[in-house]
Amino acid sequence: MLLGFAALCFTVLWFALLPGRPLFEPDEGRYAEVPREMLSGDDWLIPHLDGLAYLEKPPLQYWITALCYRVLGESEGAARLWTGLAGYLSLGIVFALGRRLWGFDAGMKALLLSSASVLFVLLGHQLTLDMNLSLWLLACLACFLVAQSNRGDPRRCHAWMLGCWAAMALAVLSKGLIGVLIPGATLVLYAIWQRDREVARRLNIRWGLPIFAAIAAPWFVLAARANPEFLKFFFVREHFLRFLTPIEERTEPWWYFIAVLLVGILPWFPEALRSLAAPLRTTVPRGQFDSRRVLWVWCVFTLVFFSLSDSKLIPYILPIIPALALLCASPKAADGRGSLMVGAILSLAASAGIFAYASGLWSTAHGRTFGLQMRPVLLWTCIVLAAAALVCGLLLRRRRTRAALASLCCGWFLASTTLLIAANSVQQHFSAKEIALALRAAAPGAAPVFSVQTYQQALPFYLQRNVVVVDYQDELALGLSQNPAAGIATLEEFSRRWRSLGDGFAVMPLFTNDRLTAQGLPMREIARFHRKLVLVSRR
């Protein structure tokens, strides 16, 4: 009864955190707008952003979000619904897999650890493609582990392997080749390490490969026929060049993802380290299937692979977290009492660090404004983390390890939710919604809207129409190269068109506004925003 009530409260809180917050730049605006244009333009094959072909990612999440719009209407909550559902389903898979492999306690521990990850909770409520990818990769991993654990029942093993192939295809449709690279590399490296030849014989390739091709291949074939530059752009630039070169200007040191993982799973990071070391100290008979070694390879390969890349973003290592939580929950993992105590101490340190950060925000004028808005939430976060750490420590002294784990994990989950709630109070620093509202009030008709030397990704979503980009390319480069008339290449060309207009509006950085004003371009300032942008009118 108590577990059922806790699950109900958790579910209500999880989904209640999805609507109400403005779309943050840049990812949330982009991934909300692409499915909106897909639905309004009735083009479900080639994704578009601001009316331009946008082929950086496959369309699975766009399709699902567009369907959410059709059912629920175009809103922030509908835009985030699939991301939230993917995170929630991932927690369900983690629990079910842990329970199936090692029993109820293992499943519950894996669930608690995953929900205590700040990175997992935040990405489960932020509109990106990463939670969708992580869901299908986790489903692929779960089906594989269950299938190989049922080698004595060939029929059941083959059925679960078909699920593995299908989930891997959906992962490819979510974000490309990474959907097959992580499972494939894990399989090969595990088989070599464990000398498990039997695993290759039970992949059910005869039926699995056709299922994979039937799900994943059609969109790639149709997209290649519809857009001649798709194959080169998607596979060469967005996969190989992005990984091997700093083309995206996202270079970070090799240890970057270790630091991200440390912060992302802070309360159970010590236990994760001990669990990662445990399989290296234990022996498993040659050829015997070992789920723990599969999980170990999955985590280590994903971490190393992305650490070697020249393009690093925080969400890339999200697929590690569920697998690492399962590894920590396995029966042969190291005793968690000592790790829990260290986690409680780290929680106290995090509480003190957040308090110190909040205190330091008042050193600048911008910081004072930001700090006043964030202060209540940051103080609440400090209190929650400190209370959770103290309760965990008291329960550990009484040797109530399960209750201590639950209290610490619940504290971190609540702390994560406060950060999501805080987004409402500081939305003007990170969202284009305020700009869109000012524009809608000033330009209720069909007057053209220009985005000069900047592009606020959520602006078209909130305006429900496209804007004209000026002297800007970035993620719109492919679309602009195929349809250059949709944008304006230079400020000089913009100035000529602006002078010829009877009415028009433009969003631009302050330095661009100063430059154009100094050139005598007729502009009337309407509003300035915290993001150092200004909205101007032609008259």
C-alpha positions as CSV (number, residue, x, y, z in Angstrom):
1,M,0.0,0.0,0.0
2,L,2.8,2.4,0.9
3,L,4.8,1.7,-2.2
4,G,1.6,2.1,-4.3
5,F,0.9,5.6,-2.8
6,A,4.6,6.6,-3.2
7,A,4.4,5.5,-6.9
8,L,1.2,7.5,-7.4
9,C,2.8,10.7,-5.9
10,F,5.9,10.2,-7.9
11,T,3.9,9.8,-11.1
12,V,1.8,12.9,-10.5
13,L,4.8,15.0,-9.7
14,W,6.8,13.7,-12.7
15,F,4.2,14.7,-15.2
16,A,3.1,17.8,-13.4
17,L,6.6,19.3,-14.0
18,L,6.3,19.1,-17.8
19,P,3.8,21.9,-18.6
20,G,3.9,25.6,-17.5
21,R,7.6,26.3,-18.1
22,P,8.6,28.3,-21.2
23,L,10.7,26.6,-23.8
24,F,14.4,27.2,-23.2
25,E,17.0,28.1,-25.8
26,P,18.2,26.6,-28.0
27,D,17.2,22.9,-27.9
28,E,13.6,23.1,-26.5
29,G,12.6,25.8,-29.0
30,R,14.1,23.9,-31.9
31,Y,12.6,20.5,-31.1
32,A,9.2,22.0,-30.4
33,E,9.1,24.0,-33.7
34,V,10.2,21.2,-36.0
35,P,7.1,19.0,-35.3
36,R,4.9,22.1,-35.4
37,E,6.0,22.8,-38.9
38,M,5.7,19.1,-39.7
39,L,2.1,19.2,-38.7
40,S,1.2,22.6,-40.2
41,G,3.0,21.9,-43.5
42,D,1.8,18.3,-43.7
43,D,5.3,17.2,-44.6
44,W,6.1,14.2,-42.5
45,L,9.1,13.1,-44.5
46,I,11.6,16.0,-44.5
47,P,11.8,17.9,-41.1
48,H,11.8,21.7,-41.4
49,L,13.0,24.5,-39.1
50,D,11.8,28.0,-39.8
51,G,10.6,26.8,-43.2
52,L,14.0,25.3,-44.1
53,A,15.0,21.7,-44.5
54,Y,16.5,20.5,-41.2
55,L,18.2,17.1,-41.6
56,E,20.5,16.9,-38.7
57,K,18.5,14.2,-36.9
58,P,16.0,11.5,-37.9
59,P,12.3,12.2,-37.4
60,L,11.0,9.7,-34.8
61,Q,10.6,12.2,-32.0
62,Y,9.3,14.8,-34.4
63,W,6.6,12.4,-35.5
64,I,5.6,11.5,-31.9
65,T,5.5,15.2,-30.8
66,A,3.5,16.2,-33.9
67,L,0.9,13.5,-32.9
68,C,0.9,15.0,-29.4
69,Y,0.1,18.4,-30.9
70,R,-2.7,16.9,-32.9
71,V,-4.3,15.4,-29.9
72,L,-3.5,18.0,-27.2
73,G,-2.9,21.1,-29.1
74,E,0.4,23.0,-29.6
75,S,1.6,23.9,-26.1
76,E,4.8,23.6,-24.0
77,G,3.3,20.6,-22.1
78,A,2.5,18.8,-25.3
79,A,5.9,19.5,-26.7
80,R,7.6,17.9,-23.7
81,L,5.1,15.1,-23.2
82,W,7.0,12.4,-25.1
83,T,10.3,13.4,-23.4
84,G,8.6,13.0,-20.0
85,L,6.9,9.8,-21.0
86,A,10.2,8.4,-22.3
87,G,11.9,9.1,-19.0
88,Y,9.1,7.6,-17.0
89,L,9.1,4.5,-19.2
90,S,12.8,4.2,-18.8
91,L,12.4,4.1,-15.0
92,G,9.8,1.3,-15.5
93,I,12.2,-0.7,-17.6
94,V,15.0,-0.2,-15.1
95,F,12.8,-1.6,-12.3
96,A,11.4,-4.4,-14.4
97,L,14.8,-5.5,-15.7
98,G,16.4,-5.4,-12.3
99,R,13.6,-7.4,-10.8
100,R,13.7,-10.0,-13.6
101,L,17.4,-10.4,-13.3
102,W,18.0,-10.2,-9.6
103,G,14.7,-9.8,-7.7
104,F,12.5,-7.1,-6.4
105,D,15.0,-5.4,-4.2
106,A,17.5,-5.0,-7.1
107,G,14.8,-3.5,-9.3
108,M,13.7,-1.1,-6.6
109,K,17.3,0.0,-5.9
110,A,18.0,0.6,-9.6
111,L,14.8,2.7,-9.8
112,L,15.8,4.7,-6.8
113,L,19.3,5.4,-8.0
114,S,18.1,6.5,-11.5
115,S,15.5,8.9,-10.0
116,A,18.2,10.3,-7.7
117,S,20.3,11.3,-10.8
118,V,19.9,15.1,-11.4
119,L,21.0,14.6,-15.0
120,F,18.3,11.9,-15.6
121,V,15.5,13.9,-14.0
122,L,16.4,17.2,-15.7
123,L,16.7,15.5,-19.1
124,G,13.4,13.7,-18.5
125,H,11.7,17.1,-18.4
126,Q,13.7,19.1,-20.9
127,L,12.8,18.8,-24.6
128,T,15.8,17.2,-26.3
129,L,16.2,14.0,-28.3
130,D,18.4,12.4,-25.8
131,M,15.8,10.8,-23.5
132,N,14.1,9.4,-26.5
133,L,17.3,7.8,-27.7
134,S,18.1,6.6,-24.2
135,L,14.7,4.9,-23.9
136,W,15.2,2.8,-27.0
137,L,18.8,2.0,-26.2
138,L,17.7,0.9,-22.8
139,A,14.8,-1.2,-24.3
140,C,17.4,-2.8,-26.7
141,L,19.7,-3.6,-23.8
142,A,16.9,-5.0,-21.6
143,C,15.6,-7.2,-24.4
144,F,19.1,-8.5,-25.1
145,L,19.8,-9.3,-21.4
146,V,16.5,-11.1,-20.9
147,A,16.9,-13.0,-24.2
148,Q,20.4,-14.2,-23.3
149,S,19.4,-15.1,-19.8
150,N,16.8,-17.4,-21.3
151,R,19.1,-19.5,-23.5
152,G,17.5,-22.7,-22.1
153,D,14.2,-21.6,-23.8
154,P,15.1,-21.0,-27.4
155,R,11.6,-19.8,-28.3
156,R,11.5,-17.1,-25.6
157,C,15.1,-16.2,-26.3
158,H,14.3,-15.6,-30.0
159,A,11.2,-13.6,-29.2
160,W,13.1,-11.2,-26.9
161,M,15.8,-10.8,-29.5
162,L,13.2,-9.6,-32.0
163,G,12.3,-6.9,-29.4
164,C,16.0,-6.1,-29.2
165,W,16.3,-5.6,-33.0
166,A,13.1,-3.5,-33.1
167,A,14.3,-1.2,-30.2
168,M,17.7,-0.8,-31.9
169,A,15.9,0.3,-35.1
170,L,13.9,2.9,-33.2
171,A,17.1,4.1,-31.6
172,V,18.5,4.7,-35.1
173,L,15.4,6.5,-36.1
174,S,15.9,8.7,-33.0
175,K,19.5,9.9,-33.5
176,G,21.2,8.0,-36.2
177,L,24.1,5.5,-36.2
178,I,24.7,5.8,-32.5
179,G,21.6,3.7,-32.0
180,V,23.4,0.7,-33.5
181,L,27.0,1.6,-32.5
182,I,26.5,1.3,-28.7
183,P,24.6,-2.0,-28.8
184,G,26.9,-3.5,-31.5
185,A,30.1,-2.5,-29.8
186,T,28.9,-3.7,-26.4
187,L,28.0,-7.1,-28.0
188,V,31.4,-7.5,-29.7
189,L,33.5,-6.3,-26.7
190,Y,31.5,-8.5,-24.2
191,A,31.8,-11.6,-26.4
192,I,35.6,-11.1,-26.6
193,W,36.0,-10.5,-22.9
194,Q,33.8,-13.3,-21.8
195,R,34.7,-15.6,-24.7
196,D,31.0,-16.2,-25.1
197,R,30.5,-17.7,-28.6
198,E,27.0,-18.7,-27.8
199,V,25.8,-15.1,-27.7
200,A,26.3,-14.7,-31.4
201,R,24.4,-17.9,-32.2
202,R,21.3,-16.6,-30.4
203,L,21.0,-13.1,-32.0
204,N,18.1,-14.4,-34.2
205,I,19.7,-12.5,-37.2
206,R,17.5,-14.4,-39.6
207,W,14.4,-12.6,-38.5
208,G,15.9,-9.7,-36.5
209,L,17.8,-8.1,-39.4
210,P,14.7,-7.9,-41.6
211,I,12.7,-6.4,-38.8
212,F,15.5,-3.8,-38.1
213,A,15.6,-2.9,-41.8
214,A,11.8,-2.7,-42.2
215,I,11.6,-0.2,-39.3
216,A,14.8,1.9,-39.8
217,A,15.5,1.9,-43.6
218,P,12.4,3.3,-45.2
219,W,12.8,6.9,-44.0
220,F,16.5,7.0,-44.9
221,V,15.7,5.8,-48.4
222,L,12.8,8.2,-48.9
223,A,14.7,11.1,-47.5
224,A,17.6,10.4,-49.8
225,R,15.3,10.4,-52.8
226,A,13.5,13.6,-51.7
227,N,16.7,15.6,-50.8
228,P,19.9,14.8,-52.9
229,E,22.2,16.3,-50.2
230,F,20.8,14.2,-47.4
231,L,23.1,11.2,-47.4
232,K,26.3,13.3,-47.5
233,F,25.1,15.8,-44.9
234,F,23.6,13.3,-42.5
235,F,26.2,10.6,-42.5
236,V,29.4,12.4,-43.4
237,R,29.0,15.7,-41.7
238,E,26.6,14.9,-38.8
239,H,28.3,11.6,-37.9
240,F,32.0,11.3,-38.9
241,L,33.0,15.0,-39.2
242,R,31.1,15.9,-36.0
243,F,33.0,13.1,-34.1
244,L,36.4,13.4,-35.7
245,T,36.7,17.2,-36.0
246,P,35.8,20.3,-34.0
247,I,33.3,21.4,-36.7
248,E,30.6,22.1,-34.1
249,E,33.0,24.0,-31.8
250,R,32.0,21.9,-28.8
251,T,35.5,20.7,-27.8
252,E,36.1,19.9,-24.2
253,P,38.9,18.1,-22.3
254,W,39.0,14.3,-22.3
255,W,37.8,14.1,-18.7
256,Y,34.7,16.3,-19.4
257,F,32.2,13.5,-19.2
258,I,33.7,12.1,-16.0
259,A,33.0,15.4,-14.4
260,V,29.5,15.4,-15.9
261,L,28.8,12.0,-14.6
262,L,30.1,12.9,-11.1
263,V,27.7,15.8,-10.9
264,G,24.9,13.9,-12.6
265,I,24.8,11.0,-10.2
266,L,26.6,12.7,-7.2
267,P,24.9,10.9,-4.3
268,W,25.7,7.4,-5.7
269,F,28.9,8.2,-7.6
270,P,31.0,6.4,-4.9
271,E,28.8,3.3,-5.2
272,A,29.1,3.5,-9.0
273,L,32.9,3.5,-8.9
274,R,32.9,0.5,-6.6
275,S,30.4,-1.4,-8.8
276,L,32.5,-0.6,-11.9
277,A,35.5,-2.1,-10.2
278,A,33.7,-5.2,-8.9
279,P,33.5,-7.1,-12.3
280,L,37.2,-6.7,-12.8
281,R,37.9,-8.5,-9.5
282,T,35.5,-11.4,-10.0
283,T,35.8,-14.4,-12.3
284,V,33.0,-15.9,-14.4
285,P,33.3,-19.3,-16.1
286,R,34.3,-18.9,-19.8
287,G,31.2,-18.9,-22.1
288,Q,28.7,-18.4,-19.3
289,F,26.4,-15.4,-19.9
290,D,27.0,-12.6,-17.4
291,S,24.6,-9.7,-17.3
292,R,26.9,-7.6,-15.1
293,R,29.8,-7.7,-17.6
294,V,27.4,-6.6,-20.4
295,L,26.3,-3.6,-18.3
296,W,30.0,-2.9,-17.5
297,V,31.0,-2.9,-21.2
298,W,27.9,-0.7,-22.1
299,C,28.9,1.9,-19.5
300,V,32.6,2.0,-20.2
301,F,32.3,1.9,-24.0
302,T,29.8,4.8,-24.0
303,L,31.9,6.9,-21.7
304,V,35.1,6.3,-23.6
305,F,33.5,6.7,-27.0
306,F,32.0,10.1,-26.3
307,S,35.1,11.2,-24.4
308,L,37.2,10.7,-27.6
309,S,34.8,12.8,-29.7
310,D,35.6,16.4,-30.7
311,S,31.9,17.2,-30.1
312,K,30.8,17.0,-26.4
313,L,27.5,17.9,-25.0
314,I,26.2,17.0,-21.5
315,P,23.2,14.9,-22.6
316,Y,25.4,12.5,-24.7
317,I,26.1,10.2,-21.7
318,L,22.5,9.8,-20.6
319,P,22.4,6.2,-21.8
320,I,25.0,5.3,-19.2
321,I,22.8,6.2,-16.2
322,P,20.2,3.4,-16.3
323,A,22.8,0.8,-17.0
324,L,25.0,2.0,-14.3
325,A,22.1,2.0,-11.8
326,L,21.4,-1.6,-12.7
327,L,25.0,-2.5,-12.2
328,C,25.0,-0.9,-8.8
329,A,21.8,-2.9,-8.0
330,S,23.2,-6.3,-8.9
331,P,23.6,-8.8,-6.0
332,K,27.4,-9.1,-6.4
333,A,27.9,-5.3,-6.3
334,A,29.9,-4.0,-3.4
335,D,28.1,-3.4,-0.1
336,G,26.4,0.0,-0.3
337,R,26.5,1.1,3.4
338,G,29.9,2.8,3.2
339,S,29.1,4.3,-0.2
340,L,25.8,5.6,1.1
341,M,27.6,7.4,4.0
342,V,30.0,9.0,1.5
343,G,26.9,9.9,-0.6
344,A,25.3,11.6,2.4
345,I,28.5,13.6,3.0
346,L,28.6,14.6,-0.6
347,S,25.0,15.7,-0.3
348,L,25.9,18.0,2.6
349,A,28.8,19.4,0.6
350,A,26.5,20.0,-2.4
351,S,24.1,21.8,-0.1
352,A,26.9,24.0,1.2
353,G,28.1,24.6,-2.4
354,I,24.7,25.7,-3.6
355,F,24.4,28.1,-0.7
356,A,27.8,29.5,-1.5
357,Y,26.9,29.9,-5.1
358,A,23.6,31.7,-4.3
359,S,25.5,34.0,-2.0
360,G,28.0,34.9,-4.8
361,L,25.3,35.8,-7.2
362,W,24.9,39.2,-5.6
363,S,28.4,40.4,-6.7
364,T,27.0,41.9,-10.0
365,A,23.9,43.8,-11.0
366,H,22.8,40.9,-13.2
367,G,23.7,38.5,-10.5
368,R,21.5,40.4,-7.9
369,T,18.5,40.2,-10.3
370,F,19.1,36.6,-11.0
371,G,19.8,35.8,-7.4
372,L,16.7,37.5,-6.1
373,Q,14.6,35.4,-8.4
374,M,16.4,32.1,-7.6
375,R,17.0,32.7,-3.9
376,P,13.9,30.9,-2.5
377,V,14.4,27.9,-4.7
378,L,18.1,27.6,-4.0
379,L,17.5,27.8,-0.3
380,W,14.8,25.1,-0.5
381,T,17.3,22.9,-2.4
382,C,19.9,23.4,0.3
383,I,17.4,22.4,3.0
384,V,16.2,19.4,1.1
385,L,19.6,18.0,0.4
386,A,20.9,18.7,4.0
387,A,17.8,17.0,5.5
388,A,18.1,14.0,3.2
389,A,21.7,13.6,4.1
390,L,21.1,13.8,7.8
391,V,18.2,11.3,7.7
392,C,20.3,9.0,5.6
393,G,23.1,9.1,8.2
394,L,20.8,8.5,11.1
395,L,19.2,5.5,9.4
396,L,22.6,4.1,8.5
397,R,23.6,4.2,12.2
398,R,20.6,2.1,12.9
399,R,21.6,-0.3,10.0
400,R,18.4,0.5,8.0
401,T,20.2,0.5,4.7
402,R,17.2,0.4,2.5
403,A,15.4,3.2,4.2
404,A,18.6,5.3,4.1
405,L,18.9,4.7,0.4
406,A,15.3,5.7,-0.1
407,S,15.6,8.9,1.9
408,L,18.8,10.0,0.1
409,C,17.3,9.3,-3.3
410,C,14.0,11.0,-2.6
411,G,15.9,14.0,-1.3
412,W,17.8,14.3,-4.6
413,F,14.7,13.8,-6.7
414,L,13.0,16.6,-4.8
415,A,16.1,18.8,-5.2
416,S,16.0,18.2,-9.0
417,T,12.3,19.1,-9.1
418,T,13.0,22.4,-7.5
419,L,15.4,23.3,-10.3
420,L,12.7,22.6,-12.8
421,I,10.3,24.8,-10.8
422,A,12.9,27.5,-10.6
423,A,12.9,27.8,-14.4
424,N,9.7,29.7,-14.3
425,S,11.2,32.5,-12.2
426,V,14.2,33.0,-14.5
427,Q,12.6,32.2,-17.9
428,Q,13.5,35.7,-19.3
429,H,17.2,34.7,-19.0
430,F,16.9,31.5,-21.1
431,S,13.7,31.7,-23.2
432,A,12.5,33.6,-26.2
433,K,8.9,33.6,-24.9
434,E,9.1,37.1,-23.5
435,I,10.3,38.3,-26.9
436,A,7.5,36.5,-28.7
437,L,4.9,38.0,-26.4
438,A,6.2,41.5,-27.1
439,L,6.2,40.8,-30.8
440,R,2.7,39.4,-30.8
441,A,1.5,42.5,-29.0
442,A,3.3,44.8,-31.4
443,A,2.8,42.9,-34.6
444,P,-0.7,41.2,-34.5
445,G,-0.9,41.2,-38.3
446,A,1.3,39.8,-41.1
447,A,4.1,42.2,-40.9
448,P,7.5,40.5,-41.6
449,V,9.7,39.6,-38.6
450,F,13.5,39.5,-39.0
451,S,16.0,37.8,-36.8
452,V,19.2,39.7,-37.3
453,Q,22.6,38.0,-36.5
454,T,20.8,35.8,-34.1
455,Y,18.1,33.1,-34.1
456,Q,15.9,32.5,-31.1
457,Q,14.7,28.9,-31.7
458,A,11.4,29.2,-29.9
459,L,10.4,32.4,-31.6
460,P,8.6,30.7,-34.6
461,F,6.9,28.3,-32.2
462,Y,5.4,31.1,-30.1
463,L,4.6,33.3,-33.1
464,Q,3.1,30.4,-35.0
465,R,4.9,31.5,-38.1
466,N,8.4,31.7,-39.5
467,V,10.9,34.6,-39.2
468,V,13.4,35.8,-41.8
469,V,17.0,35.2,-40.6
470,V,19.6,37.8,-41.5
471,D,23.3,37.2,-41.6
472,Y,22.9,33.9,-39.7
473,Q,23.4,30.2,-40.7
474,D,24.5,27.7,-38.1
475,E,22.0,24.8,-38.0
476,L,20.1,26.5,-40.8
477,A,23.1,26.3,-43.2
478,L,21.8,23.3,-45.2
479,G,18.3,24.7,-45.6
480,L,19.6,28.2,-46.6
481,S,22.0,26.7,-49.2
482,Q,19.0,24.9,-50.8
483,N,16.7,27.9,-50.5
484,P,18.8,31.1,-50.2
485,A,15.8,33.3,-50.9
486,A,14.3,32.3,-47.5
487,G,17.0,34.3,-45.7
488,I,19.0,37.5,-46.1
489,A,22.8,36.9,-46.4
490,T,24.2,40.3,-45.3
491,L,23.4,43.3,-43.1
492,E,23.7,45.5,-46.2
493,E,21.0,43.6,-48.0
494,F,18.8,43.7,-44.9
495,S,19.2,47.5,-44.7
496,R,18.0,47.9,-48.3
497,R,15.0,45.7,-47.7
498,W,14.2,47.3,-44.3
499,R,14.2,50.8,-45.9
500,S,11.7,49.7,-48.5
501,L,9.3,48.3,-46.0
502,G,6.2,50.1,-44.8
503,D,6.0,48.0,-41.7
504,G,8.3,45.3,-40.1
505,F,9.9,44.1,-36.9
506,A,13.3,42.8,-36.1
507,V,15.1,41.1,-33.2
508,M,18.8,41.6,-32.9
509,P,21.7,41.8,-30.4
510,L,22.3,45.2,-28.8
511,F,25.7,45.6,-30.6
512,T,23.9,45.1,-34.0
513,N,21.3,47.6,-33.1
514,D,23.9,50.1,-32.2
515,R,25.7,49.5,-35.5
516,L,22.6,49.9,-37.6
517,T,21.4,52.9,-35.7
518,A,24.8,54.6,-36.3
519,Q,24.3,54.0,-40.0
520,G,21.0,55.9,-39.9
521,L,18.7,52.9,-40.4
522,P,15.1,54.0,-39.4
523,M,14.3,51.9,-36.3
524,R,12.1,52.5,-33.3
525,E,13.0,50.5,-30.2
526,I,10.1,48.6,-28.6
527,A,11.7,46.6,-25.9
528,R,15.0,45.3,-24.5
529,F,15.5,41.9,-22.9
530,H,17.8,40.3,-20.4
531,R,19.4,38.2,-23.1
532,K,21.0,41.4,-24.5
533,L,18.5,41.5,-27.4
534,V,16.4,44.4,-28.6
535,L,13.1,44.4,-30.5
536,V,12.7,47.2,-33.0
537,S,10.0,48.4,-35.4
538,R,10.2,49.9,-38.9
539,R,7.9,52.7,-37.8
